Amino acid sequence: MSNENSGDLQRGLKGRHVQMIAIGGAIGTGLFVALGGSLSAAGPGGALVAYGAIGVMVFFLMTSLGEMSTYMPVTGSFETYATKFVDPSLGFALGWNYWYNWAITVAAELEASVIVIKFWRPEMSVAEQMGWSLLFLAVLFFLNFFSVGSYGESEFWFAGIKVVAIIIFLIVGVLSIIGILGGNSPGTANWHVADAPFPGGFPAIIGIFMIAGFSFQGTELIGVASGEVKNPAKAIPKAIRTVFFRIILFYIGAIIVIGFLIPYNDPNLLSGGVENIAVSPFTLVFERAGILGAATIMNAVILTSILSCGNSGMYASTRMLYSMAVEGKAPKLFTKVNKGGVPIAALILTTLVGGAVFLGSLFGAEKMYIMLVNCSGVAGFIAWLGVAISHYKFRKAFIAQGHSLDELQYKSKLFPFGPLFALALCLIVIIGQFFASDAGEVMGAIIGASAVVALYIIHKIVKKTKLVKAEEADLTQGFASQNPKDEPLERL
């Protein structure tokens, strides 16, 4: 067992690690599976508009987070920024919300892994389901146990598999569109079949905003990882530039390819889901191009994708819990790290919570998975809301205290439009979930929003905190234990 002590993290992540961590967190079942439902609901044109709008919002959020993370690279990320620039109670609520978000994501990915394994073993017993999930949970635990470097390296390869699969898909798709693979070229027929390209109009576009947002969630991991990255002033801006455009290329490229090759009213798109990999839009495109064993190949890719997302979830929730403990917002026990600089107590609790929530699979994995995804989706949008608010207040405080923007090593684009646009769109999506037709979506919105409001109010009453004035905001590096060992920061 490692030597546990109350200490600091270590800067063990390389630039290539943080890039793949963000890509891996943002590319998962939302792209490989849920994209089919989005196309079925809103058509190829509607999907492009929805994913494009969310993509623009994510770009502004990433640049906002990048500006704060390069100036103040701490593991607490937007939880710390909200505490320093907005209101300590908001930081408290956002921190616990983010921990809860990724802890249940670990459980959701365990649920998904069981559903995917059923593709090969449809008659699995409950005991066998539990065995597979415990195995995957143990793998995630040990990938995060030894050091942040081992986590970063494992995520680099996990994400690499997904990237290779998407690139192959895009190449196969383009060759199919021009008629080299899969028979004759479909031309533009599927873009104006029936009511395409906007079959549901504006309401349908709004309706898939949450799906699009959930698909992009994980990009904010760049901020969480900034506290353990070597030379964050250089690595974070580079990661933001490369990661965003790669993710947009993958999502928009996939929508265009599928839109050309599969009509939006194809019944297979509507019936696709994690429980039915055989009709994933990726599988359909590969099969129509004549690739043998397409379903089996995509099933294996999706399984590694699920483990990748679970790996990121374990990392993110562990670091957020550690950060809150350092700041006195969680029990001091969770500041304990092992000799590899991993917050071991926080890792153990997150593992236990993820495993406990997974027990819901005993009552139906598919239903439990959908409910967890909805809860996580709303919690993710609330976290993004906190990023937008924190950046707006950070920039105001920075100027109010006599600083020049030239001091910033990385400046976000189009301030204040960027954070205000992201703030407005996040609110629209969150509020819209209360009026969704699906009971699971409404329940997710109620649980997610109620938890954050309750945390904020309770902390406000107990600690009697006040809103932070721009002239009084703390722009220093912050809590001593937030500065990881081994690699000095370029600027403190």
MIVEXKOL-334853 format. One record per atom (N, C-alpha, C): x, y, z; residue in three letters. Coordinates in steps of 0.05 Angstrom, whole numbers, plus 5000, padded with zeros to 4 digits. Example, Ala and Ser with C-alpha at 12.3 -4.5 7.8 and 13.67 -1.06 7.14 Angstrom:
BEGIN
526448865156ALA
524649105156ALA
526449345156ALA
525749555142SER
527349795143SER
525850015157SER
end
This chain:
BEGIN
501749765000MET
500050005000MET
501850255000MET
500850464989SER
502450714987SER
502550855014SER
504551035016ASN
504751195040ASN
502851435037ASN
500751425054GLU
498751635051GLU
499451875070GLU
499052115060ASN
499552345075ASN
497952575064ASN
497752785080SER
496353025070SER
498453195056SER
498253195029GLY
500353325014GLY
499353444988GLY
501153464969ASP
500553604944ASP
500453404921ASP
499153504900LEU
499153354875LEU
501853394860LEU
502153264838GLN
504653284823GLN
504053354794GLN
505753514782ARG
505353584754ARG
506453364736ARG
504853154732GLY
505752924717GLY
504452894690GLY
502753084682LEU
501353064656LEU
502953224635LEU
503253094612LYS
504553224589LYS
502453364572LYS
503453524553GLY
501553664535GLY
499853474520GLY
500953254510ARG
499453064494ARG
497352924511ARG
497952894537HIS
496052774556HIS
493552944559HIS
493953204564VAL
491653374570VAL
489953414545VAL
491153404521GLN
489653424496GLN
487753184494GLN
488852944498MET
487352704495MET
485352664518MET
485952774541ILE
484052754563ILE
481452904556ILE
481753144544ALA
479453304536ALA
477953174513ALA
479453074494ILE
478252934471ILE
476752684480ILE
478152534497GLY
476852284507GLY
474452344524GLY
474452554539GLY
472052624555GLY
469752714538GLY
470252824515ALA
468152944498ALA
467152754476ALA
468552534472ILE
467852344451ILE
467152084464ILE
464652014462GLY
463751764474GLY
461151664461GLY
459351554477THR
456851454466THR
455151684454THR
455651934463GLY
454252154451GLY
454752184421GLY
457152114413LEU
457852124384LEU
457151854371LEU
458051634382PHE
457851374369PHE
455051274368PHE
453351344387VAL
450651234388VAL
448451444387VAL
448551644406ALA
446351834408ALA
445952014384ALA
448052034367LEU
447852204344LEU
445652114325LEU
445151854325GLY
442951754308GLY
440251854316GLY
439751874342GLY
437251984352GLY
436952274346GLY
439152424347SER
439152714341SER
438352754311SER
439552594294LEU
438952624265LEU
436152544259LEU
435152344273SER
432352254269SER
430352464278SER
431052604300ALA
429152804311ALA
429253064296ALA
431653164288ALA
431853434277ALA
432753434248ALA
433453194237GLY
434353194209GLY
437253274208GLY
438553234185PRO
441353314182PRO
441853614185PRO
440053774175GLY
440454064178GLY
440054154206GLY
437954044219GLY
437454114247GLY
439654034266GLY
440753794261ALA
443053694277ALA
445453864273ALA
445953954249LEU
448254134244LEU
447954394259LEU
445554504258VAL
445154764272VAL
445454724302VAL
444254514314ALA
444354474343ALA
447154424352ALA
448554234339TYR
451254164348TYR
453154394342TYR
452554544320GLY
454254774314GLY
453954994335GLY
451455054344ALA
450955254364ALA
452255174391ALA
451854924399ILE
453154824424ILE
456154834421ILE
457154774397GLY
460054784392GLY
461155064396GLY
459755264386VAL
460555544390VAL
460655614419VAL
458555534434MET
458455584462MET
460855454477MET
461355204470VAL
463655054482VAL
466255194476VAL
466555304451PHE
468955444444PHE
469355684463PHE
467255844468PHE
467556074486PHE
468055984515PHE
466855764523LEU
467355654550LEU
470255564553LEU
471255434532MET
474055334534MET
476055564534MET
475455774519THR
477256004519THR
477056154546THR
474656164557SER
474356294583SER
475856134604SER
475555874604LEU
476955704623LEU
479955714618LEU
480755734593GLY
483555754586GLY
484856004597GLY
483456224596GLU
484556484606GLU
485056464636GLU
483056354650MET
483356324679MET
485356114687MET
485455894672SER
487155664679SER
490155724674SER
490755894653THR
493555964649THR
494456174669THR
492656344678TYR
493356544698TYR
493556414726TYR
491756224731MET
491656104757MET
491155804754MET
493155654748PRO
492855364743PRO
492555204768PRO
490155164777VAL
489655014802VAL
487754784796VAL
487854574812THR
486254334808THR
483254394812THR
482654584829GLY
479854644835GLY
478454774811GLY
479954884793SER
478855004768SER
476555194775SER
474355164761PHE
472155354763PHE
470855364791PHE
471255144807GLU
470255164834GLU
471855364850GLU
474555364846THR
476255564859THR
475755844848THR
475355864822TYR
474856124809TYR
472256244819TYR
470156084821ALA
467556184831ALA
467856274860ALA
469456134876THR
469856214904THR
471356484905THR
473356524889LYS
474956764890LYS
473657004877LYS
472156964855PHE
471257184839PHE
468257244841PHE
466657044850VAL
463757084851VAL
462657074879VAL
462656834891ASP
461456794917ASP
462456524927ASP
463656504952PRO
464556254962PRO
462356034963PRO
459856124967SER
457655924967SER
457255814940SER
457555974919LEU
457355874892LEU
459555674886LEU
461955734895GLY
464155544891GLY
463655274905GLY
462555294929PHE
461855054945PHE
459754884929PHE
457655014919ALA
455554874905ALA
456654754879ALA
458254904864LEU
459254814838LEU
461254574842LEU
462854594864GLY
464754374869GLY
463354114874GLY
461354114892TRP
459953874898TRP
458253774875TRP
457153974859ASN
455653904835ASN
457453754815ASN
459953854812TYR
461753734793TYR
462653454802TYR
463153434828TRP
463953164839TRP
461652974834TRP
459253054840TYR
456952884837TYR
456552814807TYR
456953014790ASN
456552974761ASN
458352744751ASN
460952754757TRP
462752554747TRP
462652294762TRP
461952304788ALA
461652054804ALA
459351884792ALA
457152014785ILE
454951854774ILE
455551784745ILE
457351944732THR
458151864705THR
459651604705THR
461251564726VAL
462651314729VAL
460651084730VAL
458551134747ALA
456450924749ALA
455050884722ALA
454451104708ALA
453151084682ALA
454750924662ALA
457450964663GLU
459150824644GLU
459250524652GLU
459050464677LEU
458950184685LEU
456350054675LEU
454150204677GLU
451650114666GLU
451950054636GLU
453150244622ALA
453450224593ALA
455249984586ALA
457249944602SER
459049714595SER
457649454596SER
455749424616VAL
454249174617VAL
452449144593VAL
451249364584ILE
449449354561ILE
451049274536ILE
453449384533VAL
455149324510VAL
456049034511VAL
456748934534ILE
457648654536ILE
455348464528ILE
452848554533LYS
450548384526LYS
450448334495LYS
451748504480PHE
451848454451PHE
453048184445PHE
455148104460TRP
456447854457TRP
455147634474TRP
454147714497ARG
453047524516ARG
450147614524ARG
448247574506PRO
445547674512PRO
444147544535PRO
444947314543GLU
443547164564GLU
445047184591GLU
446547404595MET
448047434620MET
446247434645MET
447247294666SER
445747304691SER
446447564706SER
444947624727VAL
445547854743VAL
448247834755VAL
449047594764ALA
451647554777ALA
453847614757ALA
453547534732GLU
455547584712GLU
455747874705GLU
453448014704GLN
453448304700GLN
455048444722GLN
454548354747MET
455948474769MET
458948424767MET
459648184758GLY
462448114755GLY
463948284735GLY
462648324711TRP
463948494691TRP
464248784701TRP
462148884714SER
462349164724SER
464349204746SER
464549004764LEU
466649024785LEU
469449004772LEU
469748844751LEU
472348834737LEU
473049104725LEU
471049224711PHE
471549484699PHE
472149704720PHE
470649694742LEU
471049884764LEU
473849854775LEU
474749614778ALA
477449564789ALA
479549674769ALA
479149634743VAL
480949734723VAL
481150034725VAL
478850174727LEU
478850464729LEU
480250554755LEU
479850414776PHE
481050484802PHE
484150474800PHE
485150254789PHE
488050224788PHE
489350404767PHE
487950464745LEU
489050654726LEU
489450934739LEU
487850994759ASN
488051254772ASN
489651234798ASN
490350994807PHE
491550964833PHE
494551034834PHE
496050964814PHE
498950974817PHE
500151254814PHE
499251404794SER
500251674790SER
498551814769SER
498652074768VAL
497152214748VAL
498252154720VAL
500852094719GLY
502152024694GLY
501051764683GLY
500451564700SER
499351314690SER
496551354680SER
495051524694TYR
492351594685TYR
492451734658TYR
494251934655GLY
494452074630GLY
495251894607GLY
497151714612GLU
498051534591GLU
495851344583GLU
494351234602SER
492151054595SER
489951194580SER
489351444587GLU
487351594573GLU
488251674545GLU
490851724542PHE
491951784516PHE
491351554496PHE
491751314505TRP
491351084487TRP
488451014484TRP
486851044506PHE
483951004503PHE
482851194483PHE
483451444486ALA
482451654468ALA
483451614440ALA
485951514438GLY
487151464412GLY
485551264395GLY
484451064409ILE
482850864394ILE
480350994382ILE
479151174398LYS
476751314388LYS
477351494365LYS
479551634367VAL
480351814345VAL
480851664319VAL
482351444321VAL
482851274298VAL
480251174285VAL
478351084302ALA
475850984292ALA
474251204278ALA
474351444288ILE
472851664275ILE
474151744249ILE
476751754248ILE
478151824223ILE
477551614202ILE
477651364209ILE
476951144190ILE
474051184180ILE
472251244199PHE
469451284192PHE
469151514172PHE
470451734177LEU
470251964159LEU
471351894131LEU
473551744130ILE
474651664104ILE
472751484090ILE
471751274104VAL
469851094092VAL
467351244083VAL
466451424099GLY
464051584092GLY
464451744067GLY
466651884065VAL
467152044041VAL
467351874016VAL
468651644018LEU
468851463996LEU
466151343988LEU
464351314008SER
461651214002SER
460051433989SER
460351683998ILE
458851903987ILE
459451943957ILE
461951913950ILE
462751953921ILE
462451693905ILE
461551483918GLY
460951233903GLY
463151033900GLY
465451073913ILE
467650883911ILE
467050633927ILE
465750663950LEU
464950443967LEU
461850433969LEU
460750203973GLY
457950173979GLY
456050213955GLY
457050203931GLY
455250233908GLY
455150513898GLY
452850583886ASN
452650853874ASN
452551073895ASN
453551303887SER
453451533904SER
450551623909SER
449851683934PRO
447051763940PRO
446552053932PRO
448752203926GLY
448452483920GLY
447252633943GLY
445552833938THR
444352993960THR
441552903966THR
440752673957ALA
437952583960ALA
436952583989ALA
438752494007ASN
437852474035ASN
437652734049ASN
438652954036TRP
438453214049TRP
435753354042TRP
434253234023HIS
431553354018HIS
429353144016HIS
429952904027VAL
427852694029VAL
425752784049VAL
423252734042ALA
421052804060ALA
421253094069ALA
421453144095ASP
421553424105ASP
424353514111ASP
426353364103ALA
429153444107ALA
429753704092ALA
431753854101PRO
433653794122PRO
432853884150PRO
430454014153PHE
429554104179PHE
426753994185PHE
426453734189PRO
423753614191PRO
422153714215PRO
423453764237GLY
422053854261GLY
422054154266GLY
423454294248GLY
423654584251GLY
425254664276GLY
424754914285PHE
426255024307PHE
425754864333PHE
423254784340PRO
422854624364PRO
424554374366PRO
424954244343ALA
426553994343ALA
429554064348ALA
430454294338ILE
433154374343ILE
433654424372ILE
431754574384ILE
431954624413ILE
431854364429ILE
430254184419GLY
429853924434GLY
432353764436GLY
434253794417ILE
436653624418ILE
439053784429ILE
438654024439PHE
440754174451PHE
442054024475PHE
440353894491MET
441453754514MET
443153514505MET
442253374485ILE
443853144475ILE
446553244464ILE
446453464449ALA
448853574438ALA
450753664461ALA
449553804481GLY
451153894503GLY
452453664518GLY
450853454523PHE
451953224537PHE
454253104522PHE
454053104495SER
456152984478SER
458753134481SER
458653404485PHE
461053564486PHE
462153584515PHE
460653494535GLN
461553514562GLN
464053344566GLN
465953454580GLY
468653334584GLY
470853514574GLY
470053714556THR
472053904547THR
473154074570THR
471554114591GLU
472454274613GLU
474554134630GLU
475153884624LEU
477253744639LEU
479953874635LEU
480254034615ILE
482754184611ILE
483254354636ILE
481154484646GLY
481454654669GLY
482154494694GLY
480754264698VAL
481254104722VAL
484153994721VAL
485053914697ALA
487753794695ALA
489954004696ALA
489254264694SER
491354474693SER
493054474718SER
492054374740GLY
493554374765GLY
495754154765GLY
495653974746GLU
497653754745GLU
499053734718GLU
498953954703VAL
500253954677VAL
502954084678VAL
504953964665LYS
507554094664LYS
507354344645LYS
508454564655ASN
508354814640ASN
505654884630ASN
503654934648PRO
500954984640PRO
500655234622PRO
502355434626ALA
502155674610ALA
502455624580ALA
503955414573LYS
504355334546LYS
502455114537LYS
501954914555ALA
500454674548ALA
497454734545ALA
496354904563ILE
493454954563ILE
492555094538ILE
493755324530PRO
492855454506PRO
493055274481PRO
495255114479LYS
495554934457LYS
493354724456LYS
492654624480ALA
490554414482ALA
487854534474ALA
487354774482ILE
484754904475ILE
484554934444ILE
486755034432ARG
486655074403ARG
486254814388ARG
487754614395THR
487654364380THR
485154194386THR
484454174412VAL
482254004420VAL
479654104408VAL
479054354410PHE
476454454401PHE
475954394372PHE
477954464355PHE
477554424326PHE
477454134318PHE
478853964333ARG
478753674327ARG
475953564334ARG
474953654357ILE
472253554366ILE
470153654347ILE
470253904339ILE
468354014320ILE
468453864293ILE
470953814284LEU
471253664259LEU
470053384261LEU
470453254283PHE
469352984287PHE
466252984287PHE
465153164303TYR
462153164306TYR
460853264280TYR
461753494270ILE
460453614246ILE
461053434222ILE
463453324221GLY
464053134199GLY
462352894200GLY
461852784223ALA
460152544226ALA
457252604218ALA
456252834226ILE
453552914219ILE
453252934189ILE
455153064176ILE
455053094147ILE
455152824133ILE
456952654141VAL
457252384129VAL
454652224132VAL
453652214156ILE
451152064161ILE
448852184147ILE
448752454146GLY
446552594132GLY
446552534102GLY
448852494090PHE
448952424062PHE
448152134057PHE
448951954075LEU
448751664070LEU
446251534081LEU
445051654102ILE
442651524115ILE
440451734117ILE
438051684106PRO
435851874109PRO
434951904138PRO
434252144146TYR
433552194174TYR
431152024183TYR
429451934165ASN
427151774172ASN
427651474171ASN
430151394168ASP
430851114169ASP
430151014197ASP
428550804200PRO
427650704226PRO
429950614244PRO
432250534231ASN
434550444247ASN
435750674264ASN
435650914253LEU
436751144269LEU
435151184294LEU
432551164292LEU
430851214315LEU
431050994336LEU
431650744327SER
431650524346SER
434450484358SER
436450634349GLY
439150604359GLY
439350694388GLY
441150564403GLY
441750644430GLY
444050484440GLY
444850534465VAL
447150384476VAL
446350084477VAL
443750034481GLU
442949754483GLU
442649624455GLU
443149764434ASN
442849654407ASN
445049764389ASN
447449674393ILE
449749764378ILE
449549694349ILE
448049494342ALA
447849404314ALA
446649624297ALA
445249814308VAL
444050024292VAL
445250294299VAL
447650304310SER
449150544313SER
449550664285SER
449250924281PRO
449751044255PRO
452450974244PRO
454450954261PHE
457150874252PHE
457050594240PHE
455650414254THR
455450134245THR
454050124218THR
451850274216LEU
450350274191LEU
452050364167LEU
453550574171VAL
455250674149VAL
457350464141VAL
458650344162PHE
460650144156PHE
459449904141PHE
457049814150GLU
455849584137GLU
455049644108GLU
454049884103ARG
453249954076ARG
455649994058ARG
458050034070ALA
460450054054ALA
461649774049ALA
460449574060GLY
461349294055GLY
463449194074GLY
463749324097ILE
465749244117ILE
464549024134ILE
465848784133LEU
464848554148LEU
465348594178LEU
463448494194GLY
463748504223GLY
463548784234GLY
462148964220ALA
462049244229ALA
460949274257ALA
458849124263ALA
457649144290ALA
459549064312ALA
460948844306THR
462948744326THR
465148944330THR
466149064308ILE
468249264310ILE
467349504326ILE
465049604319MET
464049844333MET
463449784362MET
462549544367ASN
461949474395ASN
464449484412ASN
466749384401ALA
469249394415ALA
470249684418ALA
469849844397VAL
470650134400VAL
469050274421VAL
466350214421ILE
464650354440ILE
465250264469ILE
466050014472LEU
466849914499LEU
469350064509LEU
471350094492THR
473650244500THR
472950544505THR
471050644489SER
470150924493SER
468850954520SER
467250754528ILE
465850764554ILE
467950764576ILE
469950584574LEU
472050574595LEU
473550834596LEU
474050954573SER
475451214572SER
473851424587SER
471251444582CYS
469651644596CYS
469551594626CYS
469351334633GLY
469351264661GLY
472051334674GLY
474251294659ASN
476851374669ASN
477051674674ASN
476051834656SER
476052124659SER
474252204683SER
471952064686GLY
470152124708GLY
471452074735GLY
472951854737MET
474351784762MET
476352004768MET
477852084748TYR
479952294752TYR
478652554760TYR
476652654746ALA
475452914751ALA
474152934778ALA
472652734785SER
471252744811SER
473252724834SER
475352554831THR
477352534852THR
478852794856THR
479652934835ARG
481053184838ARG
479253404849ARG
476753414841MET
475053614852MET
474553584882MET
474253334890LEU
473853274919LEU
476353354935LEU
478653294924TYR
481253364937TYR
481353674939TYR
480753814918SER
480954104918SER
479154224939SER
476754124941MET
474854234960MET
475754174989MET
477053944993ALA
478053885019ALA
480354065027ALA
482054135007VAL
484254325012VAL
483154595020VAL
480954675009GLU
479754935014GLU
477854935038GLU
477554705051GLY
475854685075GLY
472954645069GLY
472254565044LYS
469454525036LYS
468654235037LYS
470554065043ALA
470053775046ALA
471853685069ALA
471353455081PRO
472953355103PRO
475953345096PRO
477653415115LYS
480553425111LYS
481653155103LYS
480252935109LEU
481052675102LEU
481752655072LEU
480252805056PHE
480552775027PHE
482952935016PHE
484553055033THR
487053175024THR
489252975023THR
488852735033LYS
490952535034LYS
491652435006LYS
494252425001VAL
495252324975VAL
497152104980VAL
497451924960ASN
499451714962ASN
502151804951ASN
504051624951LYS
506751714942LYS
506851784913LYS
504851714898GLY
504651794870GLY
503252064866GLY
502552194888GLY
501152444887GLY
498252424880GLY
497052194884VAL
494152144878VAL
492552184903VAL
490352334902PRO
488652364926PRO
487152104932PRO
488451944948ILE
487551664951ILE
484851644966ILE
484451804986ALA
481851795000ALA
479551884982ALA
480052084967ALA
477952184948ALA
477451974927ALA
479551834918LEU
479251624897LEU
477651394908LEU
478151314933ILE
476651094945ILE
473751164948ILE
473051404957LEU
470251484961LEU
468851484934LEU
470151604914THR
468951624887THR
468351344876THR
470251164880THR
469950884871THR
467550754885THR
467350794911LEU
465150674926LEU
462450784918LEU
462351054914VAL
459851174905VAL
459051074877VAL
460951074859GLY
460350974832GLY
459350684833GLY
460650524849GLY
459850244851GLY
457050214864GLY
456550374884ALA
453950364898ALA
451650444879ALA
452050664864VAL
449950754846VAL
449550544824VAL
451650404817PHE
451350204796PHE
449349984804PHE
449049934830LEU
447349724839LEU
444449754828LEU
443849994818GLY
441250034806GLY
440849864781GLY
443049754771SER
442849584747SER
441249334753SER
441149264779LEU
439549024786LEU
436649064780LEU
435849314776PHE
432949374771PHE
432549454742PHE
434549404725GLY
434249464696GLY
436349654687GLY
438449554674ALA
440749724666ALA
440049944647ALA
438349884627GLU
437750094607GLU
436350334619GLU
434350284636LYS
432850504648LYS
434650664667LYS
436250524682MET
438050654701MET
440050824686MET
441150714664TYR
443050864648TYR
441851124638TYR
439451114627ILE
438251354616ILE
437751564638ILE
436951474662MET
436451664683MET
439151794692MET
441251644694LEU
443851744702LEU
444851944681LEU
444551884656VAL
445452064635VAL
444052334637VAL
441452324642ASN
439852574644ASN
440852744668ASN
441252614690CYS
442252754714CYS
444952874709CYS
446752724696SER
449452814690SER
449353044670SER
447653024651GLY
447453234630GLY
446753504642GLY
444753514660VAL
443953764672VAL
446253874690VAL
447453694706ALA
449653774723ALA
451953884707ALA
452453774684GLY
454653884667GLY
454054164657GLY
451554214649PHE
450854484640PHE
451054684663PHE
450354594688ILE
450654774711ILE
453654844715ILE
455354644711ALA
458254694714ALA
459154894693ALA
458154874669TRP
458855064648TRP
457855344654TRP
455455354666LEU
454355604675LEU
456255744694LEU
457355584713GLY
459255694732GLY
461855794719GLY
462755664697VAL
465155754683VAL
464556024671VAL
462256064658ALA
461656314645ALA
461456544665ALA
460056494687ILE
459856704708ILE
462556774720ILE
464156574726SER
466756614738SER
468556774720SER
468556714694HIS
470356854676HIS
469557144673HIS
466957194672TYR
465957474670TYR
466857634694TYR
466657514718LYS
467357654742LYS
470457674745LYS
471857474735PHE
474857484736PHE
475857714720PHE
474857744695ARG
475857964678ARG
475158234690ARG
472758264701LYS
472058514714LYS
473858574738LYS
474458374754ALA
476258414777ALA
479058474768ALA
479958354747PHE
482658394736PHE
483058684728PHE
481058794714ILE
481259074705ILE
480859264728ILE
478959194746ALA
478359374769ALA
480759414787ALA
482459214789GLN
484759224806GLN
487259334792GLN
486859454769GLY
489059594756GLY
490859434738GLY
490059184732HIS
491759014715HIS
491259074686HIS
493159014670SER
492959044641SER
492558774628SER
490858764607LEU
490458504593LEU
492958394581LEU
494958564578ASP
497558474567ASP
498958284586ASP
498158284611GLU
499358104631GLU
498357814628GLU
496057784614LEU
494957514611LEU
496457364589LEU
497357124595GLN
498756964576GLN
496956844555GLN
494356834561TYR
492356734542TYR
489856894546TYR
488757024526LYS
486357184528LYS
484057054512LYS
481757034525SER
479356914512SER
478357104490SER
476856984472LYS
475957134449LYS
473257284454LYS
473057524443LEU
470457664442LEU
469257714469LEU
470757774489PHE
469657844515PHE
468358124513PHE
465958164525PRO
464457984542PRO
462357814528PRO
462257834501PHE
460157674487PHE
460457374492PHE
462857274493GLY
463256984496GLY
461956874521GLY
462756964545PRO
461556854569PRO
458556914571PRO
457657144561LEU
454857214563LEU
453157034544LEU
454256974521PHE
452856794502PHE
452656514514PHE
454856414526ALA
454856154538ALA
452956144562ALA
452956364578LEU
451156374601LEU
448256354592LEU
447456504571ALA
444756504561ALA
443856234551ALA
445656114535LEU
444955854523LEU
444755634544LEU
446455634563CYS
446355444585CYS
443655464600CYS
442855714606LEU
440355754620LEU
437955654603LEU
438055714577ILE
435855624559ILE
435655314560ILE
437855174559VAL
437854884559VAL
436854774586VAL
437954884608ILE
437154794634ILE
434154834639ILE
433255074634ILE
430355134638ILE
428654964619ILE
429554924595GLY
428054774576GLY
427554484585GLY
429354374601GLN
429054104611GLN
426654064629GLN
425754284642PHE
423454264659PHE
420854234643PHE
421054294617PHE
418654284600PHE
418854054579PHE
420853874584ALA
421253654565ALA
418953454567ALA
418453314546SER
416253114545SER
417052854559SER
419652804560ASP
420652564572ASP
420952594602ASP
419752404617ALA
419752424646ALA
422552404658ALA
424252254645GLY
427052224654GLY
428552484653GLY
428052634631GLU
429452894628GLU
428453094649GLU
425853094654VAL
424753274674VAL
425853204702VAL
425952944708MET
427052854734MET
429952934736MET
431452904715GLY
434352974716GLY
434653274721GLY
432953444709ALA
433053724713ALA
432353794742ALA
430353674753ILE
429453724780ILE
431653644800ILE
432753404797ILE
434853314815ILE
437353494814ILE
438253544789GLY
440653704785GLY
440453984796GLY
438354124788ALA
437954404796ALA
437454424825ALA
435754254836SER
435054264864SER
437454224882SER
439254034874ALA
441553974890ALA
443454214892ALA
443854354869VAL
445654584869VAL
444454814885VAL
441854864882VAL
440555084896VAL
440655034926VAL
440154784934ALA
440154704962ALA
443054744974ALA
445054654960LEU
447754684969LEU
448554974973LEU
447755134953TYR
448355424954TYR
447055554979TYR
444455504982ILE
442955635004ILE
444055545032ILE
444555285034ILE
445555175060ILE
448255305067ILE
450055305047HIS
452655425052HIS
452455715058HIS
450755855045LYS
450356145049LYS
449356205077LYS
447456035086ILE
446356075113ILE
448456015135ILE
449855795131VAL
451755705152VAL
454255885152VAL
455355955129LYS
457856115128LYS
457356415125LYS
454856485120LYS
454156775117LYS
456056915097LYS
456356795074THR
458156905054THR
456857145039THR
458557305027LYS
457557525011LYS
458657514982LYS
457257644964LEU
458257664937LEU
460957804937LEU
462857714921VAL
465457824920VAL
465458074903VAL
466558294914LYS
466758544898LYS
469158534880LYS
468958654857ALA
471158644837ALA
473758744849ALA
473658964865GLU
476059084877GLU
477258904898GLU
475758714909GLU
476658554931GLU
477258264924GLU
476758194899ALA
477157914890ALA
480057834893ALA
480557584901ASP
483257484906ASP
484357384879ASP
486257524868LEU
487557454843LEU
490257314847LEU
490857234871THR
493357094877THR
493056804870THR
495256654870GLN
495256374863GLN
493356224881GLN
493256284907GLY
491256154923GLY
492355964943GLY
490755764949PHE
491255574970PHE
493855424965PHE
495555414986ALA
498255314983ALA
498455034971ALA
496654854981SER
496854584973SER
495754534945SER
494654754933GLN
493754724905GLN
496054714886GLN
498454804895ASN
500754814877ASN
502154544877ASN
501854384857PRO
503054114857PRO
506154134858PRO
507253914868LYS
510153894871LYS
511453824844LYS
514053834845ASP
515853734824ASP
516253924801ASP
514254074792GLU
514554254769GLU
513754534778GLU
515554724781PRO
514854984789PRO
513255124767PRO
511355294776LEU
509855454757LEU
511555674746LEU
510955754721GLU
512455964709GLU
511856234723GLU
509356264732ARG
508656514745ARG
506756454768ARG
507456544792LEU
505656514815LEU
504756784825LEU
end
